[in-house]
Amino acid sequence: MLAAITTGANPYVPVTHGDQVCVLLNNLGGTPTMELYICARRAIAQLRATGASVVRAFVGPFMTSLEMQGVSLSVLQVDPLMLARLDAPTTAPAWSSSGVLTECPLTEITAPPSATDAVDVASVGGGGPPVDAKKAKMVLAAMAAALSSEEANLTKWDLISGDGDCGITLKRGADALAAALFAETLPFTSGPALLVAIADLVSASTGGTSGVLIEIGLRAGASVLREGKGWADAFAAGVAAIKFYGGAEQGYRTMLDALIPAAEAARGGHWAAAAAAAVAGAEATKEMASLAGRSNYVPREQLRGIPDPGAAAMATLLAAGTQWAR
């Protein structure tokens, strides 16, 4: 897990010698505490072996899914301001009182660029295929409007197959995207810059597993665009990242049942075919038994005739976006 986050050609959090980082080891629900701390100790040791300084470690059940076995690992590069915020008093009952590692004293570091600089094109990487700003704005606006209008259906289906928050959660992200378009705060100077900015927006507005996976997919797509590859390759990389980090496969009754067929159909820039494949994939989930997520606890008979909300949402986005992408 740590290697997938911090190493490779396009790491999500590149960690080098001298970096100060925090580690969060999350219990997904049913992992024994002892095993949780074994994983945390191993992660800290591996990070220190790279020359990084692990200055905080938070271990516990921060985001759970019933009695799900396993852990999730997060790595955060920090500066003094970020550390002060992490150490600030809070009344949140599930947050650890302190993640300070007493055997790892803090050292002075030079503050990194400001948050404003972090979204500059130079810092996220230019290159990649050109962005037609006018068309991109129409595509994104159509996607945001379609997803927002589908909230009632997504909520209705998720009340049966999940915890009922899919529609509300995704509508927040859609509304945030619409607001950013209206305020003209999104960068259309390059493909990587645009995807990273949308990923940041999703991170700030869209909760739940869906929000996390969509953000991961967007950042993976941005990495591929930086390599000079095209949008279809970026889309395929994003779907692959969602599959890798989400741990699901096609046929599990998740958003991947719409995304994987769409990515295959999109090769060569066939976006209309990709949208049609996504819609067909979402439709197929009506007859699937669930093998992942909360719907895994719902009897198959109760799910019959109900599409997976995540797959339906992805199909909605692609169908709306391809109307303007042609």
C-alpha positions in Angstrom: 0.0 0.0 0.0 2.7 2.4 0.9 4.7 1.7 -2.2 1.6 2.4 -4.3 1.2 5.8 -2.7 4.8 7.0 -2.5 6.8 5.4 -5.3 6.5 4.6 -9.0 6.6 6.8 -12.1 3.7 9.0 -10.9 3.4 8.7 -7.1 0.3 10.2 -5.4 2.5 11.5 -2.5 6.2 11.5 -3.6 8.3 11.2 -0.4 12.0 11.9 -0.5 14.8 12.2 2.0 14.2 14.9 4.6 10.4 15.2 4.0 8.2 15.5 7.1 5.1 13.4 6.9 2.1 12.2 8.9 0.7 8.7 8.7 -2.9 7.8 9.3 -3.7 4.1 9.7 -7.5 3.6 9.6 -9.4 0.6 10.9 -12.1 -0.2 8.3 -14.2 -1.7 11.0 -13.3 -5.2 12.1 -9.5 -5.2 12.3 -8.1 -6.0 15.8 -6.3 -3.2 17.4 -3.0 -5.1 17.7 -2.9 -5.8 14.0 -3.7 -2.1 13.4 -0.6 -1.1 15.3 1.6 -3.7 13.6 0.6 -2.2 10.3 1.3 1.3 11.6 4.7 0.3 12.9 5.7 -1.2 9.6 4.5 1.8 7.6 6.5 4.2 9.9 9.6 2.0 9.5 9.4 1.9 5.8 8.9 5.7 5.5 11.9 6.3 7.8 14.0 3.9 5.7 13.5 6.4 2.8 15.0 9.2 4.9 11.6 10.8 5.6 10.8 12.1 9.1 7.5 10.7 10.4 6.3 13.4 12.8 2.8 12.3 13.5 1.0 8.9 13.4 -2.8 8.6 14.0 -4.1 5.1 14.4 -7.8 4.1 15.0 -11.3 3.7 13.5 -11.6 7.1 11.7 -13.8 5.9 8.7 -15.4 2.5 9.1 -17.8 0.3 7.1 -19.7 -1.9 9.6 -17.4 -4.8 10.4 -15.2 -4.7 7.3 -11.8 -6.3 7.6 -8.7 -4.5 6.7 -7.0 -1.1 6.9 -6.6 2.0 4.8 -3.4 4.0 4.9 -2.9 7.8 4.2 0.3 9.7 4.0 0.4 13.5 4.3 3.3 15.8 3.7 3.3 18.5 6.4 4.7 21.9 7.2 4.5 23.8 10.6 1.1 25.3 9.8 -0.4 21.9 8.9 1.1 20.4 12.1 -0.5 23.2 14.2 -3.8 22.4 12.7 -3.5 18.7 13.3 -2.5 19.3 16.9 -5.3 21.9 17.5 -7.8 21.0 20.3 -11.0 19.4 19.1 -14.2 17.9 20.6 -14.5 15.3 17.8 -14.9 12.1 19.8 -13.2 9.7 17.3 -10.1 11.8 16.7 -6.9 10.8 18.5 -5.9 13.3 21.2 -2.3 13.3 19.9 -0.4 11.7 17.2 3.0 12.9 18.4 5.9 10.4 18.1 8.1 11.4 21.0 11.1 9.5 19.7 10.9 11.6 16.5 11.6 15.3 17.5 10.6 18.0 15.0 13.2 19.8 13.1 13.0 23.2 11.4 12.0 23.2 7.8 11.4 25.8 5.1 7.7 26.3 4.5 6.5 25.0 1.1 4.7 27.2 -1.4 1.3 28.5 -0.4 -1.9 26.7 -1.1 -2.6 29.3 -3.9 0.8 28.4 -5.6 0.0 24.7 -5.2 -2.7 24.8 -7.9 -0.6 26.8 -10.3 0.0 25.1 -13.7 3.7 24.9 -13.1 3.2 22.9 -9.9 0.7 20.4 -11.2 2.4 20.0 -14.5 1.4 21.4 -17.9 1.6 19.5 -21.1 -0.9 16.9 -22.3 -3.6 17.4 -24.9 -4.9 20.9 -25.3 -8.0 22.0 -23.5 -10.8 23.7 -25.5 -12.0 25.9 -22.7 -15.4 26.7 -24.2 -16.2 23.1 -24.9 -14.8 21.9 -21.5 -17.0 24.4 -19.7 -20.1 23.1 -21.5 -19.2 19.5 -20.8 -18.6 20.1 -17.1 -21.7 22.2 -16.7 -23.8 19.5 -18.4 -22.3 16.8 -16.2 -22.9 18.9 -13.0 -26.5 19.7 -13.9 -27.3 16.1 -14.8 -25.8 14.6 -11.7 -27.5 17.2 -9.5 -30.9 16.5 -11.1 -30.4 12.8 -10.6 -30.1 13.1 -6.8 -33.6 11.9 -6.0 -33.2 8.7 -7.9 -29.7 8.0 -6.6 -31.0 8.5 -3.0 -34.0 6.3 -3.6 -31.8 3.5 -5.0 -29.2 3.9 -2.2 -31.8 3.7 0.5 -32.5 0.2 -0.7 -28.9 -0.9 -1.5 -26.8 1.2 0.9 -27.0 3.9 3.5 -29.0 6.4 1.5 -26.4 9.1 1.1 -25.2 8.5 -2.4 -27.4 11.1 -4.1 -26.9 13.7 -1.5 -23.1 13.2 -1.4 -22.7 13.4 -5.2 -25.0 16.3 -5.5 -22.7 18.3 -3.2 -19.8 17.6 -5.6 -21.9 18.5 -8.6 -23.1 21.8 -7.0 -19.5 22.6 -6.0 -18.4 22.1 -9.6 -21.2 24.3 -10.9 -20.3 27.0 -8.5 -16.6 26.8 -9.5 -17.7 27.2 -13.2 -19.8 30.2 -12.4 -17.0 31.8 -10.4 -14.5 31.0 -13.1 -12.0 29.6 -10.7 -11.1 26.4 -12.6 -7.9 26.5 -14.7 -8.4 25.6 -18.4 -4.7 26.2 -19.3 -3.9 22.5 -19.4 -5.5 19.1 -18.9 -3.5 18.1 -15.8 -4.2 21.5 -14.2 -7.9 21.1 -14.8 -8.1 17.5 -13.5 -6.1 18.4 -10.4 -8.3 21.4 -9.6 -11.5 19.3 -10.0 -9.9 16.6 -7.8 -9.2 19.2 -5.1 -12.8 20.4 -5.4 -14.1 16.8 -5.1 -11.9 16.3 -2.0 -13.4 19.4 -0.3 -17.0 18.8 -1.2 -17.8 15.1 -1.8 -17.6 12.7 1.1 -18.0 8.9 1.3 -16.2 6.2 -0.6 -17.5 7.5 -4.0 -15.9 10.9 -3.4 -12.5 9.4 -2.4 -12.5 7.1 -5.5 -13.5 9.8 -7.9 -10.7 12.0 -6.6 -8.2 9.2 -6.9 -9.3 8.6 -10.5 -9.0 12.3 -11.4 -5.5 12.5 -10.0 -4.4 9.3 -11.8 -5.8 10.8 -15.0 -3.8 14.0 -14.5 -0.6 12.0 -14.1 -1.1 10.3 -17.4 -1.8 13.6 -19.2 1.5 14.9 -17.9 3.2 12.1 -19.8 1.8 13.5 -23.0 -0.9 10.9 -23.5 -4.5 11.5 -24.5 -7.8 11.8 -22.7 -8.8 8.2 -23.4 -5.6 7.0 -21.8 -6.2 9.3 -18.9 -9.7 8.0 -18.4 -8.5 4.4 -18.6 -5.8 5.2 -16.0 -8.4 6.8 -13.7 -10.6 3.8 -13.9 -7.6 1.5 -13.2 -6.8 3.5 -10.1 -10.3 3.3 -8.8 -10.2 -0.5 -9.4 -6.9 -0.8 -7.6 -7.6 1.3 -4.6 -11.3 0.3 -4.3 -10.5 -3.4 -4.5 -13.6 -4.2 -6.7 -13.9 -5.8 -10.1 -16.4 -5.6 -12.9 -19.4 -7.6 -11.8 -19.2 -6.7 -8.2 -22.1 -4.2 -8.5 -20.2 -1.0 -8.1 -19.4 2.1 -10.2 -16.8 0.0 -12.0 -19.6 -1.8 -13.8 -20.2 1.4 -15.7 -16.6 2.7 -15.8 -14.7 -0.4 -17.0 -16.8 -0.9 -20.2 -16.8 2.8 -20.8 -13.0 2.9 -20.6 -12.7 0.0 -23.1 -15.1 1.7 -25.5 -13.4 5.1 -25.2 -10.1 3.8 -26.8 -9.4 6.0 -29.8 -11.7 8.8 -28.5 -15.0 7.1 -29.1 -16.8 8.9 -26.3 -20.4 8.3 -27.5 -19.6 4.6 -27.4 -18.1 5.0 -24.0 -21.3 6.7 -22.7 -23.5 4.0 -24.2 -21.3 1.3 -22.6 -21.6 3.0 -19.2 -25.4 3.2 -19.5 -25.5 -0.5 -20.4 -23.2 -1.4 -17.6 -25.3 0.5 -15.1 -28.4 -1.2 -16.4 -26.8 -4.6 -16.0 -26.3 -4.1 -12.3 -30.1 -4.4 -11.8 -29.6 -8.2 -12.0 -26.3 -8.5 -10.2 -25.7 -9.8 -6.7 -23.5 -7.4 -4.7 -20.0 -8.5 -3.9 -18.7 -5.2 -2.4 -19.8 -2.3 -0.2 -22.8 -2.0 2.0 -25.1 -3.6 -0.5 -23.2 -6.8 0.1 -25.4 -7.2 3.2 -28.6 -6.7 1.3 -30.4 -9.9 -0.1 -30.2 -10.3 -3.8 -34.0 -10.4 -4.1 -34.2 -6.9 -2.6 -31.7 -5.5 -5.1 -33.3 -7.0 -8.2 -34.4 -4.3 -10.6 -32.5 -1.6 -8.7 -29.3 -0.2 -10.4 -26.2 0.3 -8.4 -26.3 4.0 -7.5 -22.6 4.5 -8.1 -22.8 2.9 -11.6 -25.9 4.9 -12.4 -24.1 8.1 -11.4 -21.1 7.4 -13.6 -23.4 6.6 -16.5 -25.3 9.9 -15.9 -22.0 11.9 -16.0 -20.7 10.3 -19.2 -24.0 10.5 -21.0 -24.4 14.2 -20.2 -20.8 15.0 -21.0 -20.7 13.3 -24.4 -23.5 15.5 -25.6 -21.0 18.4 -25.8 -17.8 16.4 -26.2 -18.4 15.4 -29.8 
